[in-house]
């Protein structure tokens, strides 16, 4: 039987089966006396052959599965199992051949993993003189391992492990990228770069991840921009007043932190005892009976276990005064249809005691039993304990004129109080030796005071602890709407003299002449072009009809700003011409020009500064630009004497002198904040329904400069007369600012928007001019009239929206 082997892709191997008679052939010639020994030897050799064949089978299975290390071990064991005898020579040779082939494959696997030394060791075992020193595949692979060209000498096992790890990480990163898990893909690519700092595939992968994230961020930018623009457009909406229900006075007051438990103080005045009778009873008997009657007549609690009230006697040691006298005092009491608190008052007055209540019980104690001994207690309080404690007192004492610029410059920020000062403002007394300190690091309040004052402090802390923190968002919206409308329609006539009535005694003249008038104090009509081939008509008929700048006057600051460097009077230009008609009448030129305007301009401005702060905490926001402008100017400087330097007038022959002039120069400057400033001080009520807000919004705009300077001129003489030359404009510019502000204190319901200030301004100019007599003619009289109407409307509104927010930023009213 022949065996064939390949170096890289092995064919399936078959186990050799050697007949037993071939193995025992050497034993048949032994003497009969050794039969027993021969049988045992035969059995041993059969077992060895069977064991070797099993190992060969296991080696074939491991080889086909790619487990070369296990295959080498199995083939080596099989080879050692077959004795070096002629009967097992073929088996031993087959096992050796398989051992060599598996060892070559194992060496290649080790070399791929960087374990070149291990591969050499495996090959050395194969090429041993006792194994297969002439195996061609083993010799070729051993030579390949020693060749520095085919096997990198720098290759190590660690490097090969890194390569394999990088390959796995790249596959994981690509998989995460395909699933859209870009952060996970980025982390895998980062792991690759930590192993292989110069891995281009990882960098390209990071580039793709960044590109995908950049595309998402671009979409997020578009969505955010569209959302902000939508919010900007929605700010123009005037919200309707919400249908808020104003609570009754009975609904105001302390909010019960445990709605399922009715406070004792509420029960005392609402439980009516139909009949209460005591005869020679002491305070203990009275309290026991009062507990029983309270439970019987409690209609407020629905659960039987909650009916009645808890009454505790805190009289002290019954063997000493005053508890001894109180317990020994007996009395009679008989009343009907009396509230429970009134019966308690009767009992405590008779027994010389007093009572106080908390949420769960009535405590009766002797009069004046409060000890003056100082005790020390520690309380864990909220982080904003001091600010909440002092907000109410601060609001009362400091909001009288919080925006008074002439007073002390404290702004809106509340003064920081200490623990003792804040508690004192709440009515807690501090006798000699008493103190209070707050540690903000641990939120612990340590107080040293009498037991009575300690009870008051504990009640204050409980009330603050039960109050959930709330923020106040204040939005002030300024809306300014301006509309300017200008409508004008008029006619201008020019008529030169023309004659009629026949020839005059003067040769070439007519008896009568008819023509236009003069300009007088009207507006010159100089913008009508003459008819070709004729003289320019200069006799106006409608010069007295106002038009353009002469009809609609603009005496506002805007006109001064628009004038720029010119300090002259307002321009008096007539309205632009629309349509003209001209002709010759009796040798005279007549021209008609229709002038008209129909203009409409609207300016809409909306600004909405907003700020969010805690209740009772002042806040401000400034969105401004610093504008520095001159306030003082150095007067212009002219030379005391002028030299004889002259400038030639050229072909015109004129000339004039020139000299240096220093214009007015600014010497002092001031800074003005231009933009939006908002200061607020909101204080929410205990029921979280209304907000007392003090606010001061200010919006300052720069309108432009007004020039208070005059040009400095130099006069010279030319061919056609005096010539004026401007040496310097000598501008003295002073700024003009528009300030819109409100300073108010008001109470706003949560979520409501109200108007806190505003301005309605409407200015109308109506001009109806006509030429006497001609303007009164029917139909054609309209051609000698000039009508203009200007309508300027301005609306400015300040709106404030106040909204309470919980710590998550959601509206408190939606809870």
C-alpha positions, 0 to 999 in steps of 0.5 A: 500500500502506498501513501501520498502526502502534500505539503500544504493541503493534505489528503485524507490519510488512511490507517495501515492494517498489518496482518497479525501473522506478519507480526508473529512470523518471527515467533513461529520458529521458537521452541515449544517450551517458549509458547507461553512467552510467545503468546504474551509477546504476541498480545503485547505487540498487537496492543502496541499496534492497535494503540499506534493505529488509534493515535494515527487516526486521532492525528488525522482528525486533528490535521484535517481540523487544522489543529497541527499541534495536536496532530504532531503530538498524536503522530509522534506518539504513534511513531513511538508506539510502533517498534523499530522492527521489520514487521512494523517498518511500514507503520513507523515510516507512515507515522514518521511521514505524517509527523514531518508533514504536520510539523511543517504545517505547525512551523508555518503557523508559528512563523505566521504568529511571529514565533520563528524560534518555536518554528525552528525548534519544531523543524529541528525535531523533524530533521533529527538523525533519528527521525527524518533528516532527509525530509525535503519539505522540512529541509525547505521550510527550515531553509526558509526560516533561516533566509532573511529575505523570506522570513523577517528577522525582526518579526516577533510573537508580540508583533504578530499578536498585535497584527491579529488584534488590529485586524480584529479591531478593524473588523469590529470598527467597520461593523459598528460603522455599518450599524451607525454606531459611530462613537463605538467605531471611533473607539475601536479605531482609537484602539487600533491607533494605540497599537499601531500609531501609523495605521492608515486604515484606522485614520481613514475610518476615523475620517469616514466617521467624522464625515458622517458625524459632520453630516449629522451636525449639519442637519442638527444645525439646520434644525436648530436654526429653523427652530430659532427662526420659528421662535423668532417669528412666534415672538411676534404673536400677542398671546391671549390672556389665559383663563386663570382662576383666581383662588379664594382667600380661603385657598391661600396659606400653608400648603399641606405637605401630606394631603392624606393627613389633616393637620391638627390646627385645622381640626381644632376649630372645625370639630364641634363638641355637642356636649362636654361635662366635667365634675371635680376632674383634674387635667388628666381626666379632662384630656381623656374625655376630650380625646374621646369626644373629639373622636366621636365628633370628627367628621373630617377624617374618612378613616376611623383610625384618623378620627380624633386628635392626639393630646400630649401632657408635658407637665414634667415631674409630677412630684414637684411644682408646677406639675404637682399643683396642676394635677391636684387642681380639680374643676367643673366644666360644662359647655355645649356646641363649642369648638374643640380649640375653645374647650382646650382654652377653657381647660388650660386657663383653669389649670394655668397651662398653655397648649401649642400644636404641630401637624400631629398633636396638641402639646399641653405644658405649664405656663412659663415652662420654657427653660432658659438653659442653652442647648445645642442642636444641629440641622441638615438644611437645603443648600439654598437655606440662607438665600430662601430664609433671607429673600422675604426680608430682603424683598421688604427692605430693599425693593422700595427703589432698587433701581435708584441710580442716586442711592447706594450703588448696590444693584439688585443683588441681595446682601449676603446674610449670616445664619444668625442674622437671617434667623433673627429677621424671622423672629428668632431671638438670640439671648446672651451666649446664643449663636447660629452658624451655617456650614455650606460644605456639609449643609449643616446648621448648628444653633445654640439657643433655648429650647423654645427658640430651638422649636421655632428654628425647627419649624422654620427649617421644616417649612423651608425643607417642604418648599420645593425649589423653583426658578423664575424665567422672565421674558421682556418683549419690546415690539416697535411697529412704525408705518409711514405713508405719503400720498401726493398729487399736484400739477405745475404750470409754466406760461410765457406771455402771449399777445391777443386783442390785435396789434398795438401802436407799438410796432410788433406788439399786441394790445394785450399780453397774458402770461404766468406770474412770479415765484414770490415766496413760493418754490421756484419751478426749475426742473421742467425741461424746455420744449426743443427749439423754444426758450425755457418758460420762466413764468409759473402759474402754480408756484404758490402750491407746495409740493415735496419737501415744501408740503410735508415738513420734517422737523424731527431729529431724524432730519438733522441726522439725515442732513449729515455734514450740511447744517443748512435748512431743510431741502425744499425740493418739489415732488418728482414729475410723473408726466409732462405736456408742453406746446406753443399757444399764440407764439408763447410756450406753455408747459404742464407737469404732473407731480405725484408720490405714493410711498409706504414704509414700515419698520418692525422691531422686536427684541426679547431679552430673557433671564432665568433666576431663583425666586428672590435672587436678582439677575441681569443680562447685558447684550451690549456694544461699547460705543465711545464718542467725543463730548468735547472739541478743541476749537479750530485754529486759524493762522494769525497771518496769511502769507502771499502764496497764491495759486494760479487761476489757470486759463480763467486767470483767477487766483486765490491764497491758501493757508493751513487750517486745523479743524475742531479736534475731539479732546474728551470721550465718553462710553455708552452701552448700546444694546439690551440690558435687563435687570429682574428681581422675581419673588414667587409666592408660597402657592407658586401661583403669582410672582412679584417681579421688579424689572428694569429693561433698557434698550438703547440704539445709536441713531446717528450723529448731528453736526454742530460745526460749520465749514471754514471757507476761503474767498478768492477772486476769479474771472467771473467774480468771487469764488468760495473754497472750502478749506475744511468741513470742521465737523463737530459731531455729537451722537443721538441715542434712542432709549426705550426703557421701563422701570416697574414693580408688579405682580404677574400670574404664572405663565401670563403675559401682560403689557407693562408699558407702551406708546401709541403715536399718530401724526397726520399732515394734510396739505390742500393747496390750489391756485386762486380762481383757477383751482376753483373751476369745475373739473379742470380746477383739479389741474391747478391743485396740489394735495399731499397727505402724510400719515406716520404711526408708531406703536411701542409695547413692552410685554413681560412674561413670567413663568415658574420652572421646576429644577428640570426646566419644565413649567411648574404649573404643568406638574 
